[in-house]
Amino acid sequence: MQTVKFRRQDGTTSEVLKGVIMLEAEDLYPKLADLPQARKHFKDAIEVATVAVRAGGEIVDETEANTVKILQKALLLNSELVPPRTFASMQWRARNATRALLQQDSERLLILCTPNAVDAMGTAEDLVHELGGPAPIIAMAPTKFELFGNDKEVGIVTNDTTESVVVMPCTHLIDHPKWLGMLEACLAQNTKLKLILTGDATDVAQLSMIWPYADNALHADIVLEFSANGALITLAGLISHYQQSSTGRVLPFTTAALELLAMYACRLSGDRRYIGLPERNIYSLVCSASAYAQRNPVDSKKALHSEHGLILDQDLAAAAEAGEVDAVHLSQVVTRRHMLKALCAQDFRNNLLAMASLREHRDRQLLIATRGAVVGQINGLSVIETLGSSYEYGEPVRITASLRVGGDGDVIDIERKAELAGQIHAKAMMIINGFLTKEFGAEQPLPVSASLVFEQSYSEIDGDSASLTGLCAVISVIAGVPIRQDLAVTGAVDQFGDVQAVGGVNEKIEGFYRVCRLHGFTGTQGVIIPSACVEQLVLRPAVVHAVKAGKFHIFTVNHVTEAMKLLTTLDWGDAETEGTIYHRICTRLNTVVEHDENEPWYVTLWQKIKEIFVPEEENELKEHKEHKEQSK
C-alpha cells in the first residue's frame, strides 16, 4: 500500500492525502498462510531425499527407488499426500445435529438447510455413514405406496423391524401435503425410524408453515465458507475424496493448482479470509481440470522444474526422462495451467452478455469517457447478474447531475421518478440529501436543487453502492469543478459522509478495467473503492499485472472528502479558504441567495422569455434606435 499525493491545477503538489491509499499488486489477492510452510517443507524433503536416494548416480535398491517415487509425490502430487476428506466432514453444525438424531431416542426428525450449490442428499448420506449410523435410505421421490406401503407390504417409513434412517427432500412433502399427517403418525409409532429432510431456506420455511411438527425438529445449516488458513490442506483432502469416489475422473493436483483453486474459492466467498466451497461448482471445476490434464499431459521434466520454481537434482530429472522413475504417473497431474484452462472455460461459457456489452463500448453505443474532466459527470460501477446462469459481471455506468435555482433544495432522482429504481436506491438518494443539508443547509434551506440520472440505463436498478458516486457528481455541479473521467467510483455513504462497504467489488473493478483497456491505457486510470472492501479483493491476473505495471490504479477512501480530492485535485477545505471545494460551494450558494433578494424571480423569468421569443429583427431595430438617440 502507498500513500497518495496529487498535482494541483497551479502545478504544485499537495500534501499526503489523509485516509487515501493506493493499493499495490500484492494487495489484490489472498495470502494463503499455509503456502510458504508447505513450499519450505517440500523443498527440505527434496534435499533430504535426493541425498538419500542418489548414491554415485545410480539407484541402489528397490527401497530407495520407492523413495524416489515418494519424492515425486512430495513435489507434485500434494493432494495424494492428504487423507481423503468429504464435504460432510467439514460440517460441524450438521454433524452435531446428526449425532443427536442417531444417539437420542427422543429425536426423530432432522431438517438440514442446504443451499442449491450442495449435493444435499449425498451430504446427508455421508453424515450418517461417518457417524456410524445405519446405511441411510435415499428416497428422492417415493410414491405413496413406496413410502407407507399397504396392508400386505411395509413401506419405507412403516418398517419397524430394523433401525432405519430415511433421507428425503422437503420439496416432495410440500408437493404432497396430505401425506404429512400419516408421516407424523409413523414418526410417533415407529421408534426405529429416523427421518432427515433436506432443502434450501425457502423450502424449509414453506414446510414449517404447512407442518407445525417441523418446528420441534432438529435444525442445522450446511456451511459453505471456511477459514482460508489451511485452505490448501482442506482442498487437497476434498480432491483426494473425489479421486476415491470417481475412479479415473479426478487426477492429483499440484500445489500451484491447489493455490489457484483456493484463490477462486476465496473469490466465491466474497472475503479472502475465507474460502467458499459450493460443492457442485468445485467438483465440476476439479473434473474439468482433470479432463484437460488427461488430454494434455505435461512434460514430466518441465513439471518438475517449473511448477514451483524448485530446481531438482539433475540426475533425478534425467532418471525421470529415462523412465527409471514413474514418469507416466508424474505427467498425469493437474497443474496450474490445467486449472486456469478450466476456470477460463467456465467463464467463457457464461460471458456472452459481458462480451456483447464490451462490443457496444467499442462501437460507442455506450458512452463512457476514460480521460479528461467534466463538471457534473462521473463514472459509476455496477454489477449485472444474468438470468438463468447467475453469472455476474461489472458494467461501468455514466452518472450525470444538473443544477437549477429554486425548488425544494433537494436532489431529484430521475430513476425514482420514472419508477426504475428500488427502495434501497431511494434510501441512498435521501442519504445524499441528508449530507448536503448537514453541510450546507443547516441554517437555511438550500437555494438550489439538483437532478441525478444514470445515463443509458433502461432497466430497474437498486442498491446503495452508487450513493458515493451520486454525491460526488452533485458536489461537482454545485461547486462548478470538473471530475476526472479516468477514475470510476463505487461505495455507499452515510449522512456524515463516511464511506461504507459494498459488494461485487471484484466484478466492478474488472468491468472498468476492460473498458479502459479497450479505449487505451493512459497510466492514470483506476477506481476508487471503500477501505472496508480491501479484504474482498481477489482480482484476475490481468488486472494484477496492470496494477503492477502502473497502467491501472486502485485507491481506497474512508470519507467523501477524500474521494473528492482524488476526483477534482482540489482540497475540500472550509468556507474561509479560497480555491477549495467547500469555499466554491458556499460562494455560489451566497451568490444565488443575493441574486434572489435583489431581483424578483418573475423579472428574471420575463427577461429569459424575451430573449427566446422576441425576433432578432426587433432587437436589431431597438438597438439601432438606441444608438441613434445616443448620437443626437
Disulfide bonds with the S-S distance in Angstrom:
none
